[in-house]
Structure formats: structure tokens, C-alpha cells
Amino acid sequence: MAQPQDFPELTREITNSEKFFSFFQRAITDLNEQMDGLQSHGASGGERADAIDHIQAGIARLSDAVKDASSIIPAYDQRTYGDAIKALSSKSQELKSSFAPRPKFAFKSGVSLTQKKNASAISLNDAALLAEQRRKGVPGYVSDISAGSSMATTPAHLRSPAPERVDEEVLGESQDADSGSVRIRQPSFSQSTSVKIDNHEGVHIILPPSAGHATSSGTLSNLRRCVVDMSSPTSAGHPFAGLTLKDITNSLIICGHVSGAAHLTNVRDSVIVVASRQFRMHESSGCDVYLLCSGRPIIEDCSNVRFAPLPELYMTEDDQNVKSQWSEIDDFKWLRSEPSPNWNVLAEEERVDQKLWREVVPGGPGIGVGDVLRAVGLHAS
């Protein structure tokens, strides 16, 4: 947990500026957006319940951030922030209760979900408005809050996915990739509306265009030394609504397109390729991210992350019109005025060559997982 001594620059200068308020306002805006989007999560398999649990974990972390910065926040602002956090907690709890399975003969509540949600939102907005009014009375305050900002406290680990479906075709020999053989799997997900890939090592997985019906959501977890390419179905008008990557090591993940947010947690020494509306990375390190993102990307508790623009091979015609903010990174845990040391732009000479994306990364005869990983700068073992 961050302590006040971890950022000594947050002194009276910050108290007289928008820094902490901007951070806090973006955080509550993002948490509100997550709660408003809970309907998009499937009710089966506990996905929605897990999402609510992690939203509540994000609220708790935001509360901790306020406590950690108590030495630089005036008492009246602390009370305002506390009121806003209470409103968020109340709203999340009401949503959790409303989505809980009801007994067959349960009486209906006299207050609808919409009424409850709006009441919580009003309390939160009032608290935020009060904070802004107070801040405007402080010399030197300049608001940089916009309706499109999305500074996140979002915990990305939304759920522990079920094992991958067995309805897949295995092409080539089922030997380890380091032996020089070709091992490519093409899961059909023919009876599923979502993609879940869990617990693999040393395999090359490519989603065929026919998997476009299974992109309501995607979850990849517990992958080591793998290559996963999901670009084909998601680039043909069937983007993932949301995508979660968790516990991935020394792998190349070509996520394809995501119409909502891409959440990454505990991704180590890997290369990620993704086009999404929002990008949120947590507790990750040693990664290269090739990104197209219409919102400001978020990192939290990360280190040694390098960003580059999405390779042309994975761009669609619509992507040409997107103003990508791939290099406008917000580091949630870095509140100082100087640039965050936890990320930087990947130098052009160190980026994967377009020819390698086209000819090596897709795999083929004589090209194993190890060859692909080496081509993108990762260890093959």
C-alpha cells in the first residue's frame, strides 16, 4: 500500500492544485461506468457477481488512497471524498443485491433498481460537485476534468475462468514447440458465446473467423510460453465486448479488437497486441504493448512496460479514423508531476518488424512456438 512518504512532492503545492482531485474524480467516474455496464456481463457462471466483487475491491483501494494522502488533503475535502466513497459503496451493494438470485416466491422490493442506482449516483454527483466548488476557491486551481476522462481504479481480475471448451481441432503434431514441430490449435467454440482459454503451456492457438459468434466476452488465464491470436474473428465486425487477461507469462497475445475495455492483471515478460476503447493493466511488468486505444490507457502497480502503436497488419479500415492515445498513459499510482518511470515508448528500432508480423507470427511448417516468441523478442524457454 502506498504511504505518504512514498511521494514527498505531494506537499502544499498539490493541495493548491487539481492533482489529487483530478485523480479522485477520474477514479469515481470509471467505477460508475463499470457499475453502469454490469448488464453486459453474463449472469451465468458467476461472471456478474465476480465483476461486482472486484468493483467493490476497487472502491476499497480508492478509500485507501484517500487515507494514504490524508496529510496533504484538507479535512473538509477528506469528508467530501469520504461521502463520495460511501455513495459508491452503497450503489455497488444495491447492485449486488439486485443481481442476486431471488427465491421463487419472494416479494418484490418497493424500490426499483433504476431508482436505487439513480439515488446513489445523485449522492455521488452532489459530493463531487461540492468538492469541485471548494477546489475552485483555492488559488491556482485549474480543472482538467472532461466527460471523456477515465482514470481507473479498476481491478482487472474479473473472474477465474472455467476450463477451455474441448470442442477444438488440433492441427499438426501434439509435441512441444521447442522440438521444432508445429502445434497449432484452432478452437471452434461452436456452442459458446464467449471465449475462455485457461491453463496452457507451449501451444499456438489461433481463433478462426468462424469463432466470431463467441466474442461476447473473452478470458485468457494461466498461460505460459504460448502464442494466442484472436485477431481474425474480432476484426471482421465481431469485436469482444470486453477482454480479460490474467496470470500470463512469456507469451504473445494478439487480442484483436475490443469494443469495451481490455483488462490485464499479472502479465509478465509478454507481448500484447490489442485495439480497444479502454486499456487497463494491473500488477504487470516487463511487457511490450502494441496498442490502439481511443481512451487514455491506464496502468497501476506496473513496471517496465513499453508501448508502441498497433502494427498495420492488425488495423482495420475503421481504425484509420481513430485518434489513438497509445502513448498517453495514466499511471494510477504515480501522482508526481514528473513522468512516470514505470512505462515508456518502445523505440522504433526495437519494435517488431512488419515482415515478422506477416510471415513468422502466424506460424506454419517448421515454425514452432519458440520461433514465434523469439521473433517478437521473448525467451523461447
C-alpha positions in Angstrom: 0.0 0.0 0.0 1.3 3.4 -0.9 2.4 5.6 2.0 2.6 9.4 2.2 6.4 9.2 2.4 6.4 7.4 -1.0 5.6 10.7 -2.7 7.1 13.6 -0.7 6.4 16.0 -3.6 2.7 15.9 -2.7 3.0 18.9 -0.4 1.2 22.2 -0.1 1.7 22.7 -3.8 -0.5 19.8 -4.6 -3.1 20.9 -2.1 -3.4 24.1 -4.0 -3.8 22.4 -7.4 -6.1 20.0 -9.1 -3.8 17.0 -8.9 -5.4 14.8 -6.3 -9.0 15.9 -7.1 -8.4 15.1 -10.8 -7.2 11.7 -9.8 -10.1 11.1 -7.5 -12.7 12.3 -9.9 -11.4 10.1 -12.7 -11.5 7.2 -10.4 -15.1 7.6 -9.3 -16.1 8.2 -12.9 -14.5 5.0 -14.0 -16.1 3.0 -11.2 -19.5 4.4 -12.0 -19.0 3.4 -15.7 -18.2 -0.1 -14.6 -21.3 -0.4 -12.5 -23.5 1.1 -15.2 -22.0 -1.6 -17.6 -22.7 -4.6 -15.4 -25.7 -5.6 -17.6 -23.2 -6.6 -20.3 -21.7 -9.3 -18.0 -23.3 -12.7 -18.3 -25.4 -13.7 -15.3 -24.4 -17.4 -15.6 -21.2 -18.8 -14.2 -20.9 -16.0 -11.6 -19.3 -13.6 -14.0 -21.5 -10.7 -13.0 -21.1 -11.4 -9.3 -17.3 -11.6 -9.7 -17.4 -8.2 -11.5 -19.3 -6.6 -8.7 -16.9 -8.1 -6.1 -13.9 -6.6 -7.9 -15.7 -3.2 -8.3 -16.1 -3.2 -4.6 -12.4 -4.1 -4.2 -11.6 -1.0 -6.4 -13.7 1.2 -4.1 -11.8 -0.1 -1.1 -8.5 0.7 -2.9 -9.7 4.2 -3.6 -10.6 4.6 0.0 -7.1 3.5 0.9 -5.6 6.1 -1.5 -7.5 8.9 0.3 -6.3 7.6 3.6 -2.7 7.4 2.3 -2.9 11.1 1.1 -4.6 12.4 4.3 -1.6 14.5 5.2 -2.0 16.6 2.0 -5.8 16.8 1.8 -7.7 19.4 3.9 -10.2 18.0 6.4 -13.2 19.3 4.5 -12.0 17.6 1.3 -11.4 14.3 3.2 -15.1 14.4 4.3 -16.2 15.1 0.8 -14.2 12.2 -0.6 -15.5 10.0 2.2 -19.1 10.9 1.3 -18.4 10.0 -2.4 -16.8 6.7 -1.5 -19.8 5.9 0.8 -22.2 6.6 -2.1 -20.1 4.3 -4.4 -20.2 1.6 -1.8 -23.9 1.9 -1.4 -24.5 1.8 -5.1 -22.4 -1.3 -5.6 -24.1 -3.1 -2.7 -27.5 -2.3 -4.1 -26.5 -3.6 -7.5 -25.1 -6.8 -5.9 -28.4 -7.3 -4.1 -30.4 -6.7 -7.2 -28.5 -9.2 -9.2 -28.6 -11.9 -6.5 -30.8 -14.9 -7.3 -34.3 -14.4 -5.9 -36.4 -17.1 -4.1 -39.2 -18.4 -6.2 -41.9 -16.8 -4.1 -40.0 -13.7 -2.9 -41.9 -10.5 -2.6 -40.8 -7.7 -4.9 -39.0 -4.7 -3.5 -40.9 -1.5 -3.5 -37.9 0.4 -4.9 -36.7 -0.4 -8.4 -33.0 -0.9 -9.4 -33.2 2.2 -11.5 -34.4 4.3 -8.6 -31.7 2.9 -6.3 -29.0 3.4 -8.8 -30.0 7.0 -9.5 -30.2 7.8 -5.8 -26.6 6.6 -5.4 -25.5 8.5 -8.4 -27.1 11.7 -7.2 -25.4 11.4 -3.9 -22.1 10.8 -5.6 -22.5 13.7 -8.1 -23.5 16.0 -5.3 -20.4 15.1 -3.4 -18.2 15.6 -6.4 -19.8 18.9 -7.2 -19.3 20.1 -3.7 -15.6 19.1 -3.9 -15.2 21.0 -7.2 -16.8 24.1 -5.8 -14.5 24.0 -2.9 -11.5 23.4 -5.1 -12.4 26.4 -7.3 -12.0 28.5 -4.2 -8.4 27.5 -3.9 -5.8 29.8 -5.6 -4.2 28.2 -8.6 -6.9 25.6 -9.2 -7.4 24.7 -12.9 -9.9 22.0 -13.7 -8.8 19.4 -16.3 -11.8 17.1 -15.9 -13.6 16.2 -19.0 -16.6 13.9 -19.6 -14.4 11.5 -21.5 -11.7 11.0 -18.9 -11.5 7.6 -17.4 -8.8 7.4 -14.8 -9.3 4.0 -13.3 -9.0 2.2 -10.0 -10.4 -0.8 -11.8 -9.2 -4.2 -10.6 -8.8 -6.2 -13.8 -9.1 -9.7 -12.4 -12.8 -10.0 -13.1 -13.1 -13.8 -12.7 -11.3 -17.2 -12.7 -12.5 -18.6 -16.0 -13.8 -22.1 -16.5 -11.6 -24.6 -18.3 -11.4 -24.1 -22.1 -14.0 -26.0 -24.1 -12.9 -29.2 -25.6 -14.6 -28.6 -29.0 -11.4 -27.7 -30.8 -9.4 -29.1 -33.7 -5.7 -29.8 -33.2 -3.6 -29.2 -36.3 -0.2 -30.8 -36.7 1.6 -32.9 -34.1 1.0 -32.5 -30.4 4.6 -32.3 -29.5 6.3 -29.5 -27.5 7.0 -26.5 -29.7 10.7 -26.4 -28.8 11.2 -29.7 -30.6 10.8 -27.9 -33.9 7.3 -29.3 -34.6 4.3 -27.3 -35.4 1.5 -27.3 -32.9 -1.4 -25.0 -33.7 -4.9 -25.3 -32.2 -8.0 -23.7 -33.7 -10.8 -23.8 -31.1 -14.2 -23.6 -32.7 -16.2 -22.5 -29.6 -19.2 -23.7 -31.6 -21.5 -24.0 -28.7 -20.3 -20.9 -26.8 -21.0 -17.2 -26.8 -17.7 -16.4 -25.1 -14.0 -17.3 -25.4 -12.3 -18.9 -22.4 -8.7 -20.2 -22.7 -7.1 -21.4 -19.5 -4.0 -23.3 -18.3 -1.8 -24.0 -21.3 1.9 -24.1 -21.9 3.9 -24.1 -25.1 1.0 -24.0 -27.6 0.0 -21.9 -30.5 -3.8 -21.1 -30.6 -5.5 -19.3 -33.5 -9.2 -18.3 -33.4 -10.7 -18.9 -36.9 -13.2 -16.4 -38.4 -16.0 -18.8 -37.5 -15.4 -18.0 -33.8 -17.0 -14.6 -34.4 -20.2 -15.7 -32.6 -18.2 -16.3 -29.4 -17.0 -12.8 -28.8 -19.5 -11.5 -26.2 -16.5 -11.7 -23.8 -13.0 -13.2 -23.7 -11.0 -14.5 -20.8 -7.4 -15.8 -21.1 -5.6 -17.0 -18.0 -2.7 -19.2 -16.7 -0.8 -19.2 -19.9 3.0 -19.8 -20.1 5.1 -19.6 -23.2 2.1 -19.5 -25.5 1.1 -17.7 -28.7 -2.6 -16.8 -29.0 -4.0 -14.9 -32.0 -7.6 -13.8 -31.8 -7.4 -11.1 -34.4 -9.3 -12.8 -37.2 -12.9 -13.1 -35.8 -12.7 -9.8 -33.9 -11.5 -7.8 -36.9 -14.5 -8.9 -39.0 -17.2 -6.9 -37.3 -17.3 -9.1 -34.2 -15.1 -7.4 -31.5 -15.0 -8.7 -28.0 -17.4 -6.7 -25.7 -14.7 -7.0 -23.0 -11.5 -8.9 -22.6 -9.6 -10.1 -19.5 -6.0 -11.4 -19.4 -4.7 -12.8 -16.1 -1.6 -14.7 -15.0 0.2 -14.8 -18.3 4.0 -15.3 -18.6 6.4 -15.2 -21.5 3.7 -15.2 -24.2 2.5 -13.4 -27.3 -1.2 -12.5 -27.1 -2.8 -10.9 -30.2 -6.1 -9.8 -28.7 -7.7 -8.4 -31.8 -10.4 -5.8 -31.3 -12.3 -5.0 -28.1 -15.3 -2.6 -28.2 -15.1 -2.0 -24.5 -12.2 -2.4 -22.0 -9.2 -4.8 -22.1 -8.2 -5.7 -18.5 -4.8 -7.2 -17.9 -3.6 -8.5 -14.5 -0.3 -10.1 -13.6 1.1 -10.3 -17.1 4.8 -10.8 -17.1 7.5 -10.7 -19.8 5.0 -10.8 -22.6 4.0 -9.0 -25.8 0.4 -7.8 -26.1 -1.3 -6.6 -29.3 -4.7 -5.0 -28.9 -7.1 -2.4 -30.3 -9.7 -1.4 -27.6 -11.7 1.6 -26.4 -10.1 1.3 -23.0 -6.9 -0.4 -21.8 -6.2 -1.2 -18.1 -3.1 -3.0 -16.9 -2.5 -4.0 -13.3 0.3 -5.7 -11.4 2.3 -6.4 -14.6 5.9 -6.0 -15.7 8.4 -6.5 -18.5 5.8 -6.2 -21.2 5.7 -4.6 -24.7 2.2 -3.4 -25.6 1.3 -2.7 -29.2 -1.8 -0.6 -28.8 -4.7 1.3 -30.5 -6.9 2.9 -27.8 -9.4 5.7 -28.2 -9.3 6.4 -24.4 -6.3 7.2 -22.2 -4.7 3.8 -21.3 -4.4 3.1 -17.5 -1.6 1.2 -15.7 -1.4 0.5 -11.9 1.3 -1.3 -9.9 3.2 -1.9 -13.1 6.9 -1.6 -14.1 9.0 -1.7 -17.2 6.1 -1.6 -19.6 6.8 -0.3 -23.1 4.1 1.0 -25.5 4.0 1.2 -29.3 1.3 1.8 -31.9 -0.7 -1.1 -33.3 1.0 -2.8 -36.2 -0.6 -2.0 -39.6 -1.3 -5.7 -40.2 -3.9 -5.7 -37.4 -5.6 -2.4 -38.3 -9.0 -2.3 -40.0 -10.3 0.4 -42.2 -12.2 1.9 -39.3 -9.1 2.0 -37.2 -7.6 4.6 -39.6 -10.1 7.1 -38.3 -9.4 6.5 -34.7 -7.3 9.1 -32.8 -5.3 6.6 -30.8 -3.9 7.6 -27.4 -1.5 4.7 -27.3 1.3 6.9 -25.8 -0.9 9.0 -23.4 -0.6 6.7 -20.4 -2.1 7.4 -17.0 -0.2 5.7 -14.1 -2.7 5.4 -11.3 -0.1 5.1 -8.6 2.2 7.9 -9.9 0.8 11.2 -8.6 4.0 13.3 -9.0 4.3 15.9 -11.7 7.3 14.3 -13.5 6.7 11.5 -15.9 6.2 8.0 -14.5 9.2 5.7 -14.6 7.0 2.7 -14.9 6.4 3.0 -18.6 8.0 4.4 -21.8 7.6 4.4 -25.5 9.2 1.5 -27.3 11.8 2.8 -29.6 11.1 2.3 -33.3 14.3 0.3 -33.9 13.2 -2.1 -31.2 9.7 -2.7 -32.5 8.8 -6.0 -34.2 9.3 -5.6 -38.0 6.1 -5.7 -40.1 7.6 -8.6 -42.1 7.8 -10.7 -38.9 4.2 -10.0 -38.0 3.2 -11.2 -41.5 5.5 -14.2 -42.1 6.6 -15.6 -38.7 3.9 -14.8 -36.1 1.1 -16.7 -37.9 3.2 -19.9 -37.7 3.4 -22.6 -40.3 5.5 -25.5 -41.5 8.7 -25.5 -39.5 7.8 -22.5 -37.3 7.1 -23.5 -33.7 6.0 -21.5 -30.7 9.6 -20.9 -29.8 10.4 -19.4 -33.2 7.4 -17.0 -32.9 8.4 -16.0 -29.3 12.0 -15.3 -30.4 10.8 -13.2 -33.3 8.9 -10.8 -31.0 11.8 -10.6 -28.6 10.7 -13.1 -25.9 12.5 -16.1 -24.4 11.6 -19.4 -26.1 12.1 -21.5 -22.9 
